[in-house]
Amino acid sequence: MSQIGPLPTIDVETAFARYEAIRHRLPQARFPATSRRAATLSEVAEDYDVFVLDAFGVLNVGERPIAGAVARIAELRARGKRLFVLTNGATHRRIHALEKYGKLGFDFTAEEVVSSRDVAAAALQAAPEAFLWAAAAGPEAGFEDLGARVADLEADPALLETADGFLLLSSASWRAADQERLVAALQARPRPVVVANPDLVAPRETGLTLEPGWWAHDLADRAGVAPAFYGKPFQDAYDVIVARCPDVAPARIAMVGDTLHTDVLGGRAAGFGTILVLAHGLFAGRDAEDFVARSGIRPDVLCETT
């Protein structure tokens, strides 16, 4: 595949415009007329029994925890709240995410971490036993946990012709030239595409990098396929939370995140309360209210920090 170079990046305005352009493929939801304001999650803790936490912008920025986040999680536990991390990170197995959170000082259990990779794996296993998925997976990819026949597309480009379907786990090694080859292969012979990370972008120090969802929607636009998305904002991810909390009404569950089109939209579509954290993620240093007004995606709570 392509010679690996720097990850392409875009700015927030470009990302927002693209999210709005593909809005017709995202879940539909109703939103409150106004948002409450809060300084931290402590101020709204009594409104919810369960807190579902995005990672970036809520728990950590890069390889460091957000100031006060470890203590806030401990406080919520002490107040009897149930906690989950719901991540669209699909590059590595869930155990890697669990290890990362542990190194940052958080005490989440394996049961409390829900990965879009695991949600997508259930869909892969529904295919016939001989079905071969070709995966865009990034460096040091491993597929043993997926329970299906999966091969590394980036290591074997011939899979563009021979694979029965395609799996987008990571775009760490994916470039425009790789995308053009996949578009051509799907135009020549349409096949299923499963997307284990629906995010369009991810915040990095150099800007917003393009994630599997970005490339998947491009396939939908140009190759005439209808990718199957697993992870926020799509319902399957939230169904896992509901199944683990059968005694809790959805309105007593809060989705806490830093994005409108994934965390807030998906949470509201699932019937959850939603909390947008402002200070550390996608809208850090920006007027989040402006993006809320322009999109119409309004959280129940605008919270300065975790």
N, C-alpha and C positions, 0 to 999 in steps of 0.2 A: 504494500500500500504506500501511502505518501511518506516522503522523508519527513521526520518529525521536526517541527520548528516551533517557534513561540505560539502559544495559544492565541487565536484571534479574540479580540475583545470589542465590546460596544458600550455605549453609554446608556444611562437610565432612560432617557427620552426615547431612544431607538427601541429599547426593550419594551417599554410601555406601549409604544405604537404597535409593535408586533403582537403583543398580548391582546390588544384590542382588535387587531386584524383577524386573529384566529379565535375570537370570542365565541363564534358560532359552534365551535367544536368542544367548548367547555361546558360544564354543568350549568343549569339555570338555578337561580336562587332569589329569595326575597331578602331585603335588607331593612334595618331600622331607619327611621327618619333622621335620627341624630345619634351621635356617639357620646358616651360618657368619657370623662377624662380621669386618668389615674396616674399617680407617680410610679407605683410598683404593683406587682400582683397581690401584695398584701391587702391592698385597699378593696379588691374585688373577691377575695378568697371566700367569703361567706356566700357569694352568689352561685358558686359552683362546687360540685362534689369531686369532679374529675378534671384534671388539667392535662391536655395533650399538647406537647411542646415540640415545636420545630427546634432544630439545633442551631444553625447559623443565625446570628442576630438575636437569639433568645438565651442560649446557653453559652455559646462561644463565638469568638471571632478568630478565624484561623486556628492556631494551636494554643490559644489562651482562653481561659474562661472569662466571661463578662464579669466585671467587678460586682460582687454581691450575689451572683447567680447561685453559687454553691450554697451559700447561707440561705437564700430564698427557697431553694428546693428543700433543704432541711426543715425550714419553717413550715412549709406547706405540708410536709409529712407529719410534723408534730401536730398540726391542726386537723389531722385525719383525712387529708386529701389523697385521692388515688392519682398516680402520675404515670404518664407514658411519654416516650419520645417517638414521634412519627416522622421518619426521614425519607426523603426521596433519593438519598445516596445509594446507588445500586452497583457501584464499582466493586466493592468488596462484600464479603459475607457479613451478616449482622454481628457476629462475634467481634469483628474488627472495630465496628462502631462502639460496641460495649466496652472494649478495651480502651478506646480513645477517651470515652467519657470518664472511665475510671481514673485514667492518668490526669485528667483535668480536675479531679476531686469530687465527681458526682458518684452517687451510689445506686444507680439504676441496675435492676436485675434484668436477666435475659427476657423474662416475660414482659417487661416494661418497655422494651425497644421493638418497634414495629418498622420494618424496612420495606420499601417498595419492591426491592429485589425479591423478598420472600413472597409478596403478594403476586408478583409476576410469575414466580416459579410454579405456583398452583395452576396457572393458566397453561404453562408449557407442558405440564404433566398430563393435561387433558388431550394432547395430541397423540396420534398413534405411536407405538413404541419405536418404530423404525424412523420416525420423522427426525430430520436433521436440521437443527437451528444453527445459523452462522451468526456469530456475535461480534459486534463492535464493543470491545471490552476494555481497552487500554492496556498498559504494561502489566505484566505479572498477573494476568487474568487466571482465575480458577473457576471451574464450573461444577465441581463435585456436589455442591449443595443444591443444585437446581433440579435434580431428579429427572433430567431429560438428556437427550443426545445433543450436545452443544460443542461446536468447534470454533476456533478463533479465526474470524474473517480477516483480521489484519495480518495474521501469520500465513494465511492461505487464501490469496485472492481468487483462486479457482472456484472457491465456494460461491462466488457471485453467480456462477452458472449452475452449480450442482446442488446447492442447499435447497431445502424445502421451504424455509422461512428464515426471517432475519430477526435478531434480538439486539436492541440498543440498550446496553448497560452503561456505557461510559463514552464520552467524546474526548477524553484526554489525548488520544492519538488521532482523532478524526479531523480531517481537513477538507477543504472545498473539493479537491481532486478526488478524494475518496467518495464524497457525496455524489459527484457527477457519475462515477462508475456505478454506484448503487442505483441511482435514478435510471440510468440506461438499462441496467439488468432488470429492473422492475417493469420498465416500459416494454421490454422484450418478452418478459414472462412474469406477470403479476403473481406475487406470493405474499403470505401473511407477514406482517411486521408487528412485533411486540415491543413496546417501549416501557422499560422498567424505571425510567426517570423522566417524568413529564415536564420537568422544569425547562424553561427556555434558556435561562441564564443562571449563573452563580457568581456572587461577588468575590472578587480577588483583589489583591493589592494593586494590580495594574488596570483594573476595570472589571467589566462583567464578561465572563467567558461564556461561550455558546455551549449549551448542554444538550443531551439527547432529544429533549422535546423540540428544540429549535430545528434540528435536522429532520425530525419526524414530520413536523408540520410542512416542511419544504417538500418531503416525499408526497404528502397528501395533496399539495398544490400542483406538483409537476408530474408525478408518476401515476396518479390516479388510484392510489391505494388508500385504504382507510385503516391507519394504524390503530392497534389496541393499546390503550394507555393504562398503566397500573401505577398508583401512587397519587398523591395530592395533585389536583383537586378532585380526582375521580372517586366514585363511591366505594369501590372495593377496599381502598385503604381505610376508610372510616368504618366500614363494616367490621373490620377486625377489632376495632376499639369497642364498637357496640356489642359484639359477641363476648368480649371479655368483661363487659360491665352490664350484664343483662338486667340488673336491678336498678339501673340509673336511667332516668329519663334523658333523652338527648339534650334537652334545654339546660340540663344541669352539668353538661360536659362543655368545657371551654377549649377551643382550638386557639393556641397561642403561637403567633408567627410574625414574620417581618415582611410578608408579601401580600398583596391584594388578590391577585389572580390565582394563587395557589392556596395559601393558608386561609384567607378570609372567605373567598368564594367557595372553596371546597367545604369549609366548616359550616357555612350557612346552608349550603345545599344539603348537607347531612343533618340539618336541624340542630347543630351545636351553637352555643354562644361563641363569639369570636373576639379575640383581643389582638390588636396590632401593636407590636413593640416598635418604637420609633427611633431610638437613639443609636442602634448598633448595626442594623442590617441594610436592606435595600434603600431605605429612605433616610439614612443617617445624614444629617446636615441639610436635608431638603424639606420642603413644605409638603408633608404627607397629605394634608387636607386638600391641597390642590389636585393631587392624583386621585383622591377619593371622589371629589366632585366631578372630575372629568370622566371617571370610569363608572360612577354610580355604585361601586362596590364599597359599602360602608360597614366597618366593624361595629360591634356592640360597644367596644371599649378602645380608646386610644390611650396606650400606656407608655409612659416615657421609657421605662426600663424594666427588666425582669424583677 
